[in-house]
Amino acid sequence: MIKNVISVIDGAAGSCGKAKVVGEIATDKTINLGAAITNCMPNAGHTFVDEQGRSIIFRNIPVSCVNPQTELFIGPGSAIDMDVFIDEYERVKHLLNGRKIYVHEMVPLIEERHKQYEKEHIKSGSTFKGCGAVTQEKVIRDKRLAFFKTFENAVVCSNDEWLEKLYTHLDNPNEYVILEGAQGCDLDLNHSGNYPYVTSRNVSTSQLLADSGISPERLLQTIMVVRPFPIRISNITKTGDIIYTGANGTGKELTWTEINIASQFGWYPYEGMLNDFKIEYEEDEFLTFVQKDLVRCPEIYLKQIFGENYKDINLKEVTLLQALEIERLYHKSIGEREYESNYIELPFTETKDSPTLIVDLSEQTTVTKMERRVFDLDIKKLINNIHINTPSSLYLNFFQHLSYNHKGIIGNYDDINFEKPIREYLAWLENNTGIDISTLGTGSRNGERIKRKELIRR
């Protein structure tokens, strides 16, 4: 039996940078990537950033289309919103260069009624893209359900045709086939432990294989992409409604302020961290700063910090951490991702020209454009995901959130000097999971990584 299938999955709640990993594999000229398969829905957004910093967002089309030789497959676990798909197709047309995309005949179409149904019935956090509703109709064989029809070079194949084309690659011992995962294991419908704050399907390598019509015997390896601080979507919807979208097990919810400050010094965020910074103002001056920032900070960000009580804020009860978050979000609202704080003075470091400058590393979701919530890692949840998927290695993305000094660094691990807390963290992660960390992703661009071990089995 030929084992040439590589699965790339997200070991947390999504947004760990699967597209970066897939893109690095696809653009590696030493890897003969014959075929790529997605079973994605439009609630997923995968961003590939090339070496020049140009971003391309993929929803249904495989990220591996950045390799001009790879054949592209959209599997029956997918669902397509035609408006979204047409926009995506036009954006990546230059990469397709006339290639066909083979779409399985069982890919359903998302229509407006699916989105409206979710808005009316899902109260546990959702992108409301219609993915769960269309899946429900497919399962119960609803007669209203329509299926994808050929669009330009995205051609519908019967089940027999689709499998025949795919197996020409699976049966070639000189090629690899990649399964591009969507969402994350912490959103798994059945095994995440987060129900109902989950996605509408199971998220695992076994599910990717099943959706693609591939025997588990064909699997060569699973690469699990993780990040030091998992994320969840915002508790604030695009219309400003406040909902609850779930947590990360026992992982404490952090603020981006804590991530930003700790990463600048190679620390891991810890209780009382802000007590180590010099503060030179009296209480009245602090309250004046807070009042000024409250007035100019957008309402949607105040909801993010204070929830339902955002209109009844008692200045004297605002903590230093909350004040720093208000300040950060004000600067973010006017497009400033680097700024000097009025509240704390950062200690001098030899590696920074402006030691008082805070760099904001916060993120928005690809689909909804709302700021992600960020958490400490629940190691037990990660171990559960590893048990279910048995990855060959961990790809630790967003390494710059642990050590901003290494942002954008490219090189080999043994050639780089790391802070002691960082070395200890990596050893802790490997010892607790029993899985090697093959790569440290240091930035969003293709190739921004520190190599520790081989990623692909040869």
N, C-alpha and C positions, 0 to 999 in steps of 0.2 A: 504493500500500500504506500503510495506516494504521500508524504507529509510535507506540504508546501504552503499551508494556510497560516497567515499571521493575523491575529485579532488585536485590535487596538481599542481598549475600553477605558472608561473613566472610573477611577476607584473611589470617587467622592460623589458630590451632588451636582456634577456637571461643571463645565467651564474650567477644566483642568488643562486645557490646551491640546486636545486630541488632534486638531487640525495641524498644529505645529509639528507634532510627532509624525503624523501621516505624511505631511509635506516633506519632512526630512528624509523619510524612507523613499518616497516617490521620486525625489530629486537626486538620490544617491545613485550615481552612474554605475556603481559596482553591484547594484541590485537589479535583477531582471524582473521587474514587476509586470506580469502579464495581464492581470485583471484586478479590478477594484469593485467592491460591492457596498452599497449603502442600503439600509432599511430605515431611512430617516423620515421624519414628518416635519412640517414647517414650524413646529415649536422649538426645533433645534437650530442653532446658528453656529457654524464652524468657520472660524476666521483664519485664513492663511495669510501670512505677511512675508513678502519676498525680501531678498537681501537689500533692496533699495528702500524698504519701508512701505511698499504699496500693499494695501489690504484688499483681500477678496473674501467675501462672505458666501459660504455655501450652505444650502438648506437641504436639497435633495440630491444634487449632483455630486458624485464623489470628489473629494479634495484631490485625489490622485490624478485628476485630469491635468495637473501641473506637469505630469510626465506625458509627453506627446505620444508615447508608444503604448500606453496602458489602455486596455479595453475597459469600458465603463458599464456597470450594471446597476440598475435600481430594482431592488427585490420586492417581493409581495408583502413584506412587513412595512412598507412605506405607505404614505398617503400624500397626495399632492393637491395643493391649492393652486389652480391654474394661474391666477394673477401673480402669485409669488413665484411660481415656476418660470413663467415667461420672463419676468424681470431678472431672475437668476440666470436663465439661459442666455439672455442678451448680454449680461455682465461678464459671463465666462466664455462667450463665443470665440474670442480670440485664442483661448486656450484649447478649445475643442478642435478648432482648425478643420472643420468638416467631418470630424469623427462621429460615428453613431453612438448613441446611448441606448442600451437595451433595457427596456422597461417591461417588467413582468405584467402579464394581463390581469393579475389580481390586485393591482394598485388602485385603490378607490380615490375618488375626487372629493375634496372638502368643499362644501358649499356654505352659503351664508347661514342657512338654518342650523348647521352644526355649531357655528360660533355663537349664535344667539342662544342655543340650547345650553351651552356651557356657561354663559354669562348668567343664565337664570337658575342653574342647578348646582354649579360648583362653587362652594363657599370656602374652600380650604387652600386657595392659592392656585392660580393657573394663568397661563399666557392667553387663554381663551382663543386658541387658534383652530379649534374644532377637531383636534386629533382624537380625543377621547370619544367624542360623539360619533365621529365617522367610524371608529373601531367598533363601537357598540352596534351601529347599523350593519356593519359587515358580519359581525358574529351572529346576529339574529336574522340575517338574510333579508333585510328590509328592501322592499321592492323599489323604493325611491332611490336607492344607492346607484350612483353612476361610477364608471371606471375610466381610467385615463385612456385617451386616444392619442395617436401619434401626433407629435408636434415637431415640425421640421425634422431634424435628425435624431430626435428622441423617439424611437420606434417601439411600438408595442409588439411583444413576442408572446406566442402561446407558451404554456408551461414547458412543453416538449422542446420548442425552439430555444427558449431561454436556458434551460439546463444543458442542452446540447452545446450551445456556444460557450457556456461557462466551463463545462467539463473538458473542452479542448485545452484549457489552461490548467485545470486541476490535474489532468493526466499528463502534463508536461513536466518532467523532473527538473528541467532547467529553468523553470519559472516559479515565481511566488504569486500568490493570490492574497489580497489584503481585505479584511472585513473592517470597515470603518464604523465604529460604534457611535451611538448618539446618547444624549442624556448622561446619567451617572448611576453607579450602583446604589448610592444612597437615596435614589428616587425609584428604585425597583418596586413594582406594585406589590409583590409578595414577600420579599426577603430583606427589605431595607429597614424594617422596624419603624418606619416613619408614616405609615398609613394614618390618615388620608392625605398627608402632605407629600404626595408622590406623583409620578407620571402615570400614563395609562397603560403601561406594559412592563414586562420584566426586562431588566437590564443586566445582561451577562453574556459571556462568550457563547455559552450553550444556546442562548436565545438567538444570537447572531447566526450561528451555524444552522439552527432550525429554520429561521426565516429565509436563509439563503439556499436551503436544500442541500446542505453539505453534511456528510457524516462526521461525527467527532473524531473518527480515526484519521481524518485528513489534517487535523490541526497540528501545526508545528510548534507554535508558541503563542502565548498571550502577553502583550505588553500592557501593563496597567499604569495609566497616567494619573499621578496624584499631585497635590499641592500641599505645602506646609499648613496653610490655613484654609480649610474648606469654605465654600460660599453657599448661600441660598439666595433666592430671589427676594426682592424688597417686600416689606409688609404694606407698602403704599402702591396702589394701582396707578395707572396713567391718568385716571380721572380723579385721583386724590383720595379715593376711599381707603380706609384703614382695615386691613384684614390680617390674618396670621398665616404664614406660609411655611411653618415648620422650623425645626432646630437641627442641630447636628449631634444627636444623642446626648451624651453628657458633656460634650464640648462647650465651654463657656462662650457666649457671644462676645466678641471683641468689637472694638471700633477701629476704623481706618487710621485714626490718630495714633492709637497704640502700635499698629503695624508700621506706620510711617516712621515714628520716632525710634522704635526698637531696631528696625532694619538699617538705619543710618549708623548704628554703632555695633552691629553684629550681635545684638542681644535677642533673646527670646522674650516676648512680652510677659511681664510678671506683675503681681500685685504690688502696688506702691511704687511702681516705676517712676511716676511723675514726681515723687518726693525727692528724687535725686537731682532735680534741676533747680537752678537758681531762680528765685522769684523776688522781684524788687518793686513791690507796690503794696499799698495799704488796701484794706477792705473796700473803702469808698471808691478807690480808683479801679479796682477789680469790677465792682458793680457798674461803674461807668462804661468800661470796655464791653461788658456783657450786654448792657442796654443798647449800646450802639450796634453791636453785631446782631442782636435780636431784631432790630428795626430793619436792617438791610438784608437779612438772610431770607431767601424765598420761603413761603409758607410750607411748600411741600417738603422742604428739608427740616423745618421745625417739627412737622408731623413725624418725620423719620426719627428724630431724637426723642421727642417728648410724647409721642402717640396722641391719644385722645385729649390729653391735658395741654396741648400746645398753645391754647389760647389763654390759659390761666397759669402762666409761669411766674412763680415767686422768685425774684432775683436773688434773694438771700439763700435760696435752696439750690441754686445752680452750682454744680460741682465744677472743679477745674477741668475735668475730662469733658464734661458737657460743653463748657465754654470753648474748649479747644475744638470740639466738633462743630459748634456753631461758626467759629472763625474759619475753619477749614472749608465748610460747605458754602460760606459766603464767597470765599476766594474762588472756589470751584465754579460757582454760579456766574462769575465774571470771566471765566476762562483762565484763571491763574492756578497752575499746578505746583508752583514753587513760591513760597512767601515767607516773610518774617513774622513770627508770632509776637503779639502784644503781651502774652501771658507767661511764657517761659523763655529762658535763655539757654540755648543748647550749648553744651560744653565744647571746647575747641577740639578738633581732630586734625591730624596732619594731612588727611586725605581730602579735605574739603576746603575750597577757597572761601566759602561763606558759611562759617559754622553755625550761624543763626538761621539758616534757610531750611525750612521744612519742605520736603518733596512729597506730594500727595500721590500715592500709588493706587488709590481707589479705582473701582471698575464699574462699568455699566453692563447690563445684560445685552447680548447681541440683538435679541429680538425686541424686548420692550424698552430698552434704553434707560431703565431705572437702575439706581445704584444698588449693587449687590451687598447683602449682609455678609459678615465674615466671622468665622468661628475658630476656636482652638480645635485641634485635632482630637477626635475620639478614637483612640487607638483600637479599642475593641470593635468598633464598627468597621474599621479598615481590615482588621484581622478576619472578620466575618466575610467581607468581600473577597479577600484573598482565598479563604477556604472554598468559596463557591467557584472561583475562577482559576485558581492555581497559576498565577502569572509566572513567567520565566524571569521577569525583572520589573522593577519600578522605575518609571521615568519621573523624576521629581521636578516638576515645572514650577515657575514662579519662585525660583531660588532667591531672586533679588528681594523677596519679601522677608527673607531671613538675613540677608546681607546685601545691602544696596551697593556696597563697594564692588560687588561682583556683577553688577548689572551689565549685560551685553558682552561679558567676557567669553572668549572662545579659546579652548585649549584642553589640555589633559589634566586630570585631577592631581597627579603626582608632581606636576610642575608649578602648582599654585599654592600660595601660602594662605591658609584659612584660619580664622579666629578659632580659639579653643572651643567656645560654645557651639560653633557650627560643626566642628568635627565630632563633638560629643552628641549633638543632635542626630547626625547621620548614623553614628554607631548605634544609638538608641533605636532609631527607626528600623534598621536592619536586624538588630538583635530581637526586637519584639515581633517583627513580622516573619522573620526567617527568609526574607527575600532580598536579593542584592539590588542595590540602586545602581542602575547602569549609567544614568545620565542626569545631569543637573541642567535644567533649562534656565538660562539666565536672562532671557528677553523674548519678545514676541517674534523677532525676525528669524527667518529661516537660517539655521546654522548657529544661532546664538545658544551655545551649550558647552558644558564642560563634560568631557567623556571620562567615565570611570572604568567601564567594562563594555564589551561588545554588545550592541543592541540586538542584532539579528543573528540567529543561529545559521551557520553556513553548512 
